[in-house]
Amino acid sequence: MKSKIVFAIAALCATSSFADITVSVDANAGVKKISPYIYGRNIDVLVDTSSKITESEQDFINKTLEAGIHMMRANTGNNATRYNWRKKLTVHPDWYNNVNPHDWDITAQKIQKNLPGVDAMYAFQLTGYAAKTNAYNFADWDFYINHNKTWATATLNLAGGGEVAEDGKTLVKAGDYSLYNEAWPADSTVGIIDHWKTDLKYDMSRFKYWSMDNEMEIWANTHSDLPLDLTGDFLVERYIDVALKAREAWPDVKLTGPVAANEWYWCSISYGDGKSGRIKKDATGESRDYCWLEYFIKKVAEAQKTTGKRLIDVFDIHWYPEEKTYEDQVNWHRVFFDTNYVYPGANSIKQVNGGWDESIKKEFIFKRINDWLDKYFGEGHGITLALTETTLGKTDDAMTTALIYASWLGTFMDNGVEIFTPWTWHPGMYETVHLFSRYGHKNRIASVSSNDSIVSAYSSITDKQDSMTVILVNRSEKESQKISLDITDFKLQDGNAYTLSLSKLNGETFESHAVNALQQGFATVADNKVSLEVPAKSITAVILANVEATALPQTAVKPNTKLYNINKELFLDNSKGNITSVVLLNSLGQKIAFWNAPTKGQVKLSSKAISRGTYIANIHTAQGVESQKIFIP
């Protein structure tokens, strides 16, 4: 039976009131750029067999843009391993190894034309094989019809003349892989770069990230029809071969790998026939066994020093946690960097030092990877981190999904993760990424919560330090929490601060930037401290403006300008206190918003229901009316 984390259960499930939680935020501490690519997802709606945009695709495109998603992992996982970009075919290993049509040119073109601001990641093939023809596919539909509408077991190698018993489970004869595969050396796989750049003239800045295949350490399971000698050394050699060719074809390419499958395979590789384990002492005479990820880093670092070529830019893994309880799920974010968190699902990590050590129950997998990168590549290597597949939510519990997702986004902000693309997408995720991406800023700053197991704070600030967003994630299942924000090096106006909250989500509620489940509210500001109460199971963004004159956005505020926007939100400069009202008109002269008797100072005007476009603001004072044009991006 899996053990429980006592402190987490006590904290999250207690029914008594808690002491106020203090959150310290320093505008000048821990400043680091937030990668826009943590706001990503896997492609699962855009089809690659037709260039026509369907109704469902258009809805997907609209929501992607409105939510502020910036990265699309478009290689479709296992189906990328034997993609033939010349013939527009790929082998589907989960379905009898049948070969089906796929055309990445189409999805890349759809992304380029319809998703401005969204980049995409495709993949190079590393096995040395690609799909050749669909002439030898297993007749799966015929089998289904002739066997009482029962499918054959999907993992059987039946393409290429394979045969299955009447029970649909027993393999009588394996198919011949050579009938439907062709040789696919490194030159062929990286040839897609020149095809897109020269032949199709795509904007390659939108497609700079390339995954180095997918989950290579489990090819013995997922691509068992191929005659591969699947040792750790073979996998590293294939990686290095393609990486060198890719760097030669495009010096600015961003290589992401090794794309490890799941927790068990962070420290193990599959040898087929149900056998798997850590890397045994390598051929160079190493004195110990290795965790797969450490061994991969070690060998690629050695090759990089030998060749003088950069062989990896982003270290990419997958993770599919399986815990079912609320307490375990809302603590999943601690698996990546928290060196104190005892993870109930710890398994393969017990092999991290060679051998099997039952006492190792703390994963901190990204922290370990960073340490290995420093050890073998040297500090300052510039290799970042990615998680490009996971399932982190539940279809029937949107609020828990939102809390999990928010905790992961915040953790990745704080620790400089570059790419995050969940494999599945559940209700609550659009709302969460929208809040972080559209209301957060470019730079992460340090936030310290006095009770981080209950309420975490994730803060960001603009380049000019004129606007700050503090996102509070309250994981307490039953209790609201009183929060005191202590802000340093950022001057606040006494009065009220604008808040946006997500709580009690039920099903898919996100439609657009203007129509969603965000609840507006206010927090109290006094003496540069912000006080508010956040509901149980909630995510709350506190939107703060710096009232110091030198911190105002100089490019946005011209002489005599009264109205300006920061991060797509309207602010009014009423420092003289002489403005009596503001009327906002659209391009047709229709009144769409009105604010009466704004308070003195830098005033936040709600623009939640205002869509993008150009507007005229009539600003009324005792001296008359000043008209000002303003653009909402």
Beta strands, then each sheet from edge to edge (+ up, - down):
strand 1: 21-26
strand 2: 32-33
strand 3: 40-42
strand 4: 71-73
strand 5: 89-92
strand 6: 98-101
strand 7: 119-124
strand 8: 129-131
strand 9: 163-164
strand 10: 171-173
strand 11: 181-183
strand 12: 209-212
strand 13: 254-260
strand 14: 269-272
strand 15: 275-277
strand 16: 314-318
strand 17: 384-389
strand 18: 419-420
strand 19: 443-445
strand 20: 447-449
strand 21: 455-461
strand 22: 467-474
strand 23: 481-488
strand 24: 495-503
strand 25: 519-526
strand 26: 529-534
strand 27: 538-545
strand 28: 563-566
strand 29: 569-574
strand 30: 579-585
strand 31: 591-596
strand 32: 601-605
strand 33: 613-621
strand 34: 624-632
sheet 1: 2+ 19- 21+ 22- 27+ 24- 25+ 26- 23+ 1+ 20-
sheet 2: 3+ 4+ 7+ 12+ 13+ 16+ 17+ 18+
sheet 3: 5+ 6-
sheet 4: 8+ 11-
sheet 5: 9+ 10-
sheet 6: 14+ 15-
sheet 7: 28+ 29- 32+
sheet 8: 31+ 30- 33+ 34-
end
